[in-house]
């Protein structure tokens, strides 16, 4: 199974414009030597590149800034960075590496109390697990993401619900009993 409910940008032209803007933002941060701004811009650009199906470029870009992200582990931008890097690696076929980075992003988010990025990372991690047919683990991640999103009253909770419904339908089609969380 590939690309389980992969995000599809609503406006590819706007995405291209955003990538251009973020390249300039990263260049400015690099020129100024502002390490936290570099981590933040690299995370944003990497995420947008992955959304544009340029995950190999995203992984290369993010790989160059790992040490800075490590140095800023106490800043929320680092959790966003590791989520973006994990997602790029996931779609680039390096799921073993991605798993460790999803775990890192969740741990940082929990430690910092950054619930929004925790939920997003859990959701992305659930996609990766579903693509690998690790259905019970995927349900767990999607369910955890949904619980956080509901608590925050985020519109993105609908995405987690759709993922759980799609996973339930997939499992039913494979003749597998749904998980208790899906019943």
N, C-alpha and C positions, 0 to 999 in steps of 0.2 A: 504494500500500500504506500502510495507516495503523496506527499503534500496534503495531508489531512487538513481540510478547511484553511488552506493557506490564504492569507490576507491578499486581497486584490484591490489595488488603488482605484478609487472612484474616478480620478482625473489624472491620466498619465502625463498630460502637459503640465499640470500644476506640480506633479511629482518631479518632473525634469527641472522645472524652475526652482523648486525647493532644493534639489541636489546641487544646483549651481550656486545658490545662496549659501548653502552649508559648506561647500568647498571653499568659498571666499571667507566664511567665518573661521574655518579651521586654519586657513592660510594666515589670517590676521592673528589668530591665537598663537600659532607657531612663530610668526615674526616677532611677536611681543614676548615670547617665552613664558606665557601664562599657563602653567601646567594644568590647573583645574579647568581653565577654559579650553585647553586642548582636549582633555578627557571628555568634557561635555560635548564639544563640537564633533569629536571623532565618534562618540556614541550616537549622536543625532544623524550624522552623515552615514555611518555604517548601517543604521536602521533603515534609512531611506534607500540606500543602495540595495539592501536586501529586498525591500519592497518592490524595487524596480527589477528584481531578478538578476542583480549583479552581485550575488553573494560572495563570489570568489574575490572580487575587488574589495568588498566590505571586509572580508576576513583578513586580507593582506593589510589593509589600512589599520584595522583594529589591532592586529598583531604587532604593529610597529609601536603601539602606545600602551602595551600591557604594563610596563614598569611604572608609568605615570599613574595608571589606574590603580595599581597596587599601592602606590604612595598616597593616594587619595581615598583609601578604603573607608574612611570615616565620613566621606561626602556622598550624598545621594547620587551624584553623577556617576560614581563608580558602579553602583548597582545597575544603572541604565546601561553603562558601558558593557558590563559582563553579560547582560541579557542580549544586547545587540550582537556581541561577539558570538555567544552561544547560538543564536538564531542563524547567523551567517554560516557558522560551521555546520549546523544541522542541515541546512539546505544545500550546503556544499558537499554533503555526504560524509562528514566527519562527526558522526553522532556520538561516538565515545568521548571525544574531546568536548563536545557540546554539553553532554550530561554533567560533567564536572563543573562547567561554567554556569549552567543553569543553577546548580546547587549553590555555587559561590554567590551568585546574584541574589538568590532567595535568602541565604544566610546574612548577607550584608543588609538587605532590606529589613529583615526581622530585627537585626541588631539596632538598626537606625530608626525603626518604627515607620518606615516608608511603605505604607500599605498599598499604594497605587502601583508602584513598581513590583512589589511582591506579587500582587494579583496578576499583573501582566506577565511576569516571568513564569509563574505557575501555569498560566494559560498556554504560553509558548512551549513550555516543557511538556505539557499534556499533549500538544500536537506532535511533538517529536516522539513521544512514547507511543501514541496511536499509530504513527507511521511505521513503527517497529513492531506492531502487533502486541505491545505490552499494555493490553486493554485495561486491566485492573489498576495498574499504576496511572494510566492516563485518566481514568475516571477520578481517581483520588486527586490528581493535580487540578483537573477542571473543576471538581467540586470545591476544593479549597479556594480556587480563584473566584468562583461564583459566590461563596460565602463572604469573602472580603469585599467583592464588588457590591453585593447587596448591602452590607454594613455601611459602605461608603455612598450608597445610593447612586452608583455610576451607571450610565447608559450602557457601558460595555458589558454589563451583566447579561444582556441579551446574547452576546457572542458566546459567553460561557454556557448558557442554556442551549444554544444551537449546537455547540460542540458535544455536549452531553447527549442531546437527542440524536445527533448523527452517529455518535458512537454506539448508542443503544440500537439504532437501526442496523448499523453495520454488524454488530454482534448477533442480532437476530437473524440476519441474512446468512451468517456463518454457522448458524445453529448453536450458538453459545448462549447460555443463560445470562441475562443482564445482571450486572453487579447490584448488590443491595442498594447502593446509592442511586441507581437508576430506576429502581422499582417504585 
